[in-house]
Amino acid sequence: MQEEIDQRTVSITVQAAKLSGRVLKTAITAALQKMQQQRHSVKAGRNSLKRLAGHDGGMNTIEVSGRIRSFERYARKHQVRYHIEKEVGSKPPRWTVYFKANQADALTAAFKEYTRMDLERAEKPSLIAQLHKFTELVKSIGKDRVRNKEHGGPER
């Protein structure tokens, strides 16, 4: 019982010289309006399928394979409302992205930026591979230096 009361509790802070009934009524009305706006506002980014289907317009889907987490960043940047579901039992993992039909332009822009960044990432050499290459180079240089140092310095 106490948990239900705690979950339904709302705290309102009012700064006033004298707390009257009118001031309290105005503060509660403003808080209720703010809560009502938040409840009915459209959220950009990941949404539930029910919330996505509830708004005006139809839904479209796109199938994506591979990494989806990096796509989400670009979708939020372009204010796309979407829902992602993973296909169970597929190797590599496949994802279905649901989005609003009236947001096709924003989703296209998000996908273009995502694919551009993904291609750039694929072209970059691996940091670990570069590190191994340089460690081998340092080892080969270090052996020559040690050998030359034992004989009184570099040979000329």
TIPAVEX-272192 format. One record per residue (C-alpha): residue in three letters; y, z, x. Coordinates in steps of 0.2 Angstrom, whole numbers, padded with zeros to 4 digits, always signed. Example, Ala and Ser with C-alpha at 12.3 -4.5 7.8 and 13.67 -1.06 7.14 Angstrom:
ALA-0022+0039+0062
SER-0005+0036+0068
//
This chain:
MET+0000+0000+0000
GLN+0012+0004+0014
GLU+0009-0012+0023
GLU+0013-0022+0007
ILE+0030-0013+0006
ASP+0033-0015+0024
GLN+0030-0034+0023
ARG+0042-0036+0008
THR+0056-0026+0016
VAL+0072-0035+0021
SER+0085-0027+0031
ILE+0103-0033+0029
THR+0118-0027+0040
VAL+0135-0027+0033
GLN+0151-0022+0042
ALA+0164-0015+0030
ALA+0177-0002+0029
LYS+0170+0005+0013
LEU+0153+0000+0006
SER+0155-0003-0013
GLY+0144-0011-0026
ARG+0153-0028-0024
VAL+0151-0029-0005
LEU+0132-0024-0007
LYS+0130-0037-0021
THR+0139-0051-0010
ALA+0128-0047+0005
ILE+0112-0047-0005
THR+0117-0064-0014
ALA+0121-0072+0003
ALA+0104-0066+0010
LEU+0094-0073-0005
GLN+0103-0089-0004
LYS+0099-0090+0015
MET+0081-0087+0011
GLN+0080-0100-0002
GLN+0088-0113+0009
GLN+0075-0109+0023
ARG+0061-0110+0010
HIS+0066-0127+0004
SER+0072-0135+0020
VAL+0062-0149+0029
LYS+0055-0143+0045
ALA+0055-0155+0060
GLY+0039-0155+0071
ARG+0022-0150+0066
ASN+0019-0147+0048
SER+0004-0143+0037
LEU-0003-0158+0028
LYS+0001-0150+0011
ARG+0019-0148+0016
LEU+0020-0165+0023
ALA+0012-0173+0007
GLY+0024-0163-0004
HIS+0040-0172+0001
ASP+0046-0188-0005
GLY+0038-0204+0001
GLY+0021-0209+0007
MET+0011-0205+0023
ASN+0006-0216+0037
THR-0007-0212+0051
ILE-0009-0217+0069
GLU-0025-0213+0079
VAL-0022-0207+0097
SER-0035-0204+0111
GLY-0033-0193+0126
ARG-0019-0180+0128
ILE-0009-0176+0112
ARG+0001-0161+0118
SER+0013-0170+0128
PHE+0017-0182+0113
GLU+0022-0167+0102
ARG+0037-0164+0113
TYR+0044-0181+0110
ALA+0040-0180+0092
ARG+0050-0164+0090
LYS+0064-0172+0100
HIS+0066-0187+0088
GLN+0065-0175+0073
VAL+0048-0182+0067
ARG+0038-0172+0054
TYR+0020-0174+0058
HIS+0003-0166+0056
ILE-0011-0168+0069
GLU-0030-0167+0065
LYS-0044-0169+0078
GLU-0059-0179+0075
VAL-0074-0168+0078
GLY-0088-0174+0090
SER-0079-0188+0098
LYS-0078-0191+0117
PRO-0064-0192+0123
PRO-0056-0182+0110
ARG-0047-0193+0096
TRP-0033-0187+0086
THR-0026-0193+0069
VAL-0007-0191+0067
TYR+0000-0191+0050
PHE+0018-0194+0047
LYS+0031-0198+0033
ALA+0033-0217+0030
ASN+0052-0216+0029
GLN+0051-0209+0047
ALA+0043-0224+0055
ASP+0058-0229+0066
ALA+0059-0211+0073
LEU+0040-0211+0076
THR+0041-0228+0085
ALA+0055-0221+0096
ALA+0045-0206+0100
PHE+0029-0216+0104
LYS+0039-0228+0115
GLU+0046-0214+0126
TYR+0029-0205+0126
THR+0020-0221+0132
ARG+0034-0224+0145
MET+0032-0207+0152
ASP+0013-0207+0152
LEU+0013-0224+0161
GLU+0025-0217+0174
ARG+0013-0202+0176
ALA-0002-0213+0179
GLU+0007-0223+0192
LYS+0012-0208+0202
PRO+0000-0203+0216
SER-0009-0187+0213
LEU-0001-0172+0222
ILE-0018-0165+0227
ALA-0023-0182+0235
GLN-0006-0182+0244
LEU-0009-0164+0250
HIS-0027-0168+0257
LYS-0020-0184+0266
PHE-0007-0173+0274
THR-0018-0159+0279
GLU-0030-0172+0287
LEU-0015-0179+0296
VAL-0009-0162+0302
LYS-0027-0157+0308
SER-0028-0173+0318
ILE-0011-0170+0326
GLY-0015-0152+0329
LYS-0031-0156+0339
ASP-0022-0168+0351
ARG-0008-0154+0354
VAL-0021-0141+0357
ARG-0030-0152+0369
ASN-0014-0157+0379
LYS-0008-0139+0379
GLU-0024-0133+0388
HIS-0020-0144+0402
GLY-0002-0139+0405
GLY+0007-0148+0391
PRO+0008-0166+0385
GLU+0002-0179+0397
ARG+0014-0192+0403
//
